[in-house]
Amino acid sequence: MDIRALRYFTEVVQLNGFSRAAESLCVTQPAISRSILKLEDELGFTLLTRETDGVKLTDEGAILFDHATRILAQFHCMNKALQDKSGPLTGTLNVGLPPVIASTYFADIIMAFSSLHPQVELKIFELGTKQMLDAMTEGSVETAAVMLPFDNNIFDLQRFTTNRLMLLVNEQHPLAAKKQVLFTELLDQKFVFFSEDFRINDLIRSACGIYHSKPIVAGRSNHLDLIIAMVSAGVGITLLPDSMWRNRRIDGLAIIPVISPVLSYDLALANVKGYQSRSCRAWNALAREKLGIGQGNNAQLTESITE
């Protein structure tokens, strides 16, 4: 078994097809097919089945895929460790940030890091928590901020704040004049949601479940600006973190506390356990300083829905 075969295999699974994987990896499709056939012969199991709409993992293939993604991430870390040298920091650092909190907590950190380490190319990936888990496991994101809970068997987690969700409505909405809103008043409202991989959606669905209800979804977007625009246009309501509104107001919108239950969650810095590049260590040290995280604070807290 070699690294190339594992890379081919995981790419076929992630892109759901041999031709798409071949295009992504800049190799021929027969080369990928031969490599996976050799892998199957070596392991003694069928790993993939071809279907009209792509490929499907067998039970054995699913086990291999889980381990292969971790092996490839470790291989990537090993290469970075070998290339990491003393002197000025260089290269690329891939940082994952949830779009709902990226500018609130990390704008100053990004500016300070770029000023201190101008030779490092900083790539910011705005991803939901579920996408972030995949990206970090695969090694395409080295360090991130995430909503808890997150897998603390694989990741070192350092909590830095708790956020509460606030109701965001068009100022012409009937709820806009209220000082606070009971969650039961939202059950018959139309929501504007993030895409499915964002955990804020899970919080809202869980709160609806308390009242044996499901949220009515009028629209979705991966982009915060589009969600706010849809709320401004009256498409629906949404719930967004209170930290966004502490130093910011948007004309035409009302921001209102929600109670019974209060929807809150914890945010943490997340890093894969084990080796970290010098650039990653420098980013984390700066982030801990700016966010006020004490050394040794490595707690994973559970997202909460409280009365």
C-alpha positions in Angstrom: 0.0 0.0 0.0 1.4 3.4 -0.9 0.4 7.0 -0.2 -0.5 7.7 -3.9 -3.0 4.9 -3.9 -4.7 6.2 -0.8 -4.7 9.7 -2.3 -6.4 8.4 -5.5 -8.9 6.4 -3.5 -9.9 9.3 -1.2 -10.2 11.7 -4.2 -12.5 9.4 -6.0 -14.7 9.1 -2.9 -14.7 12.9 -2.2 -15.5 13.9 -5.8 -17.9 10.9 -6.3 -16.3 9.7 -9.5 -13.2 8.5 -11.3 -13.2 11.1 -14.1 -13.6 14.0 -11.7 -10.8 12.6 -9.5 -8.6 12.2 -12.6 -9.2 15.8 -13.6 -8.5 17.0 -10.1 -5.2 15.0 -9.7 -4.1 15.7 -13.3 -3.7 11.9 -14.0 -5.5 9.6 -16.4 -8.6 7.8 -15.3 -7.1 4.3 -16.2 -4.2 5.1 -13.8 -6.6 5.8 -11.0 -8.6 2.6 -11.8 -5.5 0.5 -11.8 -4.3 1.9 -8.6 -7.6 1.2 -6.8 -7.8 -2.3 -8.2 -4.3 -3.0 -6.9 -5.3 -1.6 -3.5 -8.4 -3.9 -3.5 -6.2 -6.9 -4.5 -3.8 -6.1 -1.7 -6.4 -5.8 0.9 -8.7 -8.6 -0.4 -11.8 -6.5 -0.3 -14.0 -4.6 -2.8 -13.8 -0.9 -1.8 -16.0 0.9 -4.3 -19.0 0.1 -6.5 -19.7 2.2 -9.6 -23.3 3.5 -9.9 -25.0 5.7 -12.5 -24.6 8.8 -10.3 -21.1 8.2 -9.1 -19.5 5.7 -6.7 -20.6 4.0 -3.5 -18.3 2.8 -0.7 -18.6 -0.7 0.5 -18.5 -1.3 4.3 -14.7 -2.1 4.0 -14.2 0.9 1.8 -15.8 3.1 4.4 -13.4 1.8 7.0 -10.4 2.4 4.7 -11.7 5.9 3.8 -11.8 6.9 7.4 -8.3 5.7 8.1 -6.9 7.0 4.8 -8.0 10.6 5.4 -6.1 10.5 8.7 -3.1 8.9 7.2 -2.9 11.5 4.5 -3.3 14.3 7.0 -0.4 12.9 9.0 1.7 12.5 5.9 1.0 16.2 5.1 2.1 17.2 8.6 5.2 15.1 8.3 6.2 16.9 5.0 5.6 20.2 6.6 7.7 19.2 9.6 10.6 18.2 7.3 10.3 21.5 5.4 9.8 23.7 8.5 13.0 25.6 9.2 14.3 28.3 11.5 14.4 31.9 10.3 11.4 34.1 9.1 8.2 32.2 8.7 7.3 31.5 5.1 4.9 29.3 3.1 1.1 29.0 3.4 -1.1 28.7 6.5 -4.7 27.5 6.0 -7.0 28.8 8.7 -10.7 27.8 9.0 -13.2 30.3 10.4 -17.0 30.2 10.7 -18.3 33.1 8.6 -20.6 34.2 11.4 -17.7 35.0 13.7 -14.8 35.5 11.4 -14.8 39.3 11.3 -16.0 39.7 14.9 -13.1 37.9 16.6 -10.4 37.4 14.0 -10.1 40.6 11.9 -7.5 42.1 14.3 -5.7 38.7 14.6 -5.5 38.4 10.8 -4.1 41.9 10.5 -1.6 41.5 13.3 -0.4 38.1 12.0 0.1 39.5 8.5 2.1 42.4 9.9 4.3 40.2 12.0 4.8 37.5 9.4 4.5 39.2 5.9 6.2 36.2 4.1 3.4 33.8 5.2 0.5 33.5 2.8 -2.6 33.4 5.0 -5.6 31.5 3.4 -8.9 31.9 5.2 -11.5 29.2 4.7 -15.0 30.2 5.8 -16.7 26.9 6.6 -19.5 25.5 8.8 -18.5 23.3 11.7 -19.3 20.1 9.9 -17.3 21.1 6.8 -14.5 22.2 9.1 -14.2 18.8 10.7 -13.7 17.2 7.3 -11.2 19.8 6.1 -9.1 19.5 9.3 -9.2 15.7 9.2 -8.0 15.7 5.6 -5.3 18.3 6.4 -6.6 21.0 4.0 -7.1 23.3 7.1 -4.4 23.4 9.7 -6.0 25.4 12.5 -9.5 26.7 13.0 -12.2 28.3 15.2 -15.2 26.0 15.7 -18.5 25.7 17.5 -18.5 23.1 20.3 -19.0 20.2 20.7 -16.1 19.1 18.4 -14.1 15.8 18.4 -11.7 16.1 21.3 -10.2 12.7 20.6 -8.6 14.1 17.5 -8.3 17.8 18.2 -6.9 20.0 21.0 -9.7 22.5 21.9 -9.4 25.8 23.7 -12.6 27.6 24.5 -12.6 31.3 24.1 -16.2 32.6 24.4 -19.8 31.8 24.6 -22.3 33.3 22.1 -26.0 33.7 22.3 -28.3 33.7 19.3 -30.3 36.9 18.7 -33.4 37.3 16.5 -32.9 39.4 13.4 -36.0 40.8 11.6 -37.0 43.5 9.2 -38.0 46.6 11.1 -41.5 46.4 9.6 -41.9 42.9 11.0 -44.6 42.5 13.8 -42.0 41.3 16.2 -39.6 44.2 15.6 -41.0 46.4 18.3 -40.6 43.8 21.1 -37.9 44.1 23.8 -37.5 40.3 23.9 -39.2 37.4 22.1 -40.3 34.0 23.4 -39.1 31.2 21.2 -42.7 29.9 20.8 -43.4 33.2 19.0 -41.0 32.0 16.2 -42.5 28.6 15.6 -44.9 29.8 12.8 -42.3 32.2 11.3 -40.3 31.6 8.1 -36.5 31.2 8.7 -33.6 32.1 6.5 -31.0 29.4 7.3 -27.4 28.8 6.5 -26.6 25.7 4.4 -27.0 22.3 6.1 -23.5 22.0 7.4 -23.8 24.9 9.8 -24.5 24.0 13.4 -26.6 27.1 14.1 -29.3 25.4 12.2 -29.0 22.4 14.6 -29.6 24.7 17.6 -32.7 26.2 16.0 -34.1 22.7 15.1 -33.4 21.5 18.6 -35.3 24.4 20.1 -38.2 23.8 17.8 -38.1 20.1 18.8 -38.8 21.1 22.4 -42.2 22.2 21.2 -42.6 19.3 18.8 -42.2 21.5 15.8 -39.9 21.9 12.8 -38.6 25.2 11.5 -40.2 26.6 8.3 -37.3 27.4 6.0 -37.9 30.1 3.4 -34.3 30.4 2.1 -30.7 29.3 2.6 -27.3 30.7 1.8 -23.6 30.0 2.7 -23.0 33.7 2.8 -23.8 35.9 5.8 -24.4 39.1 3.6 -27.0 37.3 1.6 -28.8 36.0 4.7 -28.9 39.5 6.1 -30.1 40.8 2.7 -32.9 38.2 2.6 -34.0 39.2 6.1 -33.9 42.9 5.1 -36.1 42.1 2.1 -38.7 40.4 4.3 -38.1 36.8 3.0 -37.9 35.5 6.6 -36.3 35.9 10.0 -33.0 34.5 11.2 -31.0 34.0 14.4 -27.4 35.2 14.5 -24.8 35.5 17.3 -25.0 38.4 19.7 -21.3 39.2 19.3 -22.0 40.4 15.7 -24.2 43.2 17.0 -22.2 44.5 20.0 -20.5 47.2 17.8 -22.6 47.0 14.7 -26.2 47.9 13.7 -27.8 47.7 10.2 -30.4 50.2 9.1 -33.8 48.6 8.5 -33.2 45.6 10.9 -34.1 45.0 14.5 -32.0 42.7 16.8 -34.0 41.2 19.7 -33.1 38.8 22.5 -34.8 35.4 22.4 -35.8 33.6 25.6 -37.5 30.3 26.7 -35.1 28.9 25.7 -32.0 31.0 25.3 -29.9 29.5 22.5 -26.2 29.6 23.2 -23.0 27.8 22.2 -19.3 27.8 22.9 -16.5 28.7 20.4 -13.0 27.2 20.6 -9.7 27.2 18.8 -9.1 23.8 17.3 -5.9 22.0 16.2 -5.2 18.5 15.2 -3.3 16.8 18.0 0.4 16.3 17.2 2.7 18.3 15.0 2.0 21.9 14.2 4.0 24.0 11.8 5.9 27.1 13.0 3.3 29.3 11.2 0.5 27.5 13.0 2.1 27.8 16.4 2.7 31.5 15.8 -1.0 32.0 14.7 -2.2 30.1 17.8 0.0 32.0 20.2 -1.3 35.3 18.7 -4.9 34.2 18.8 -4.6 33.1 22.4 -3.2 36.4 23.3 -5.8 38.4 21.4 -8.7 36.3 22.6 -7.6 36.2 26.2 -7.2 32.4 26.4 -5.1 31.4 29.4 -2.2 28.9 28.9 -3.4 25.3 29.7 -7.1 26.2 29.1 -8.1 23.2 27.0 -11.7 22.6 27.7 -14.4 21.3 25.5 -17.8 22.5 26.5 -21.1 21.4 25.1 -23.4 23.7 23.1 -26.3 24.6 25.3 -30.0 25.4 25.1 -30.9 26.9 28.5 -34.0 28.4 30.0 
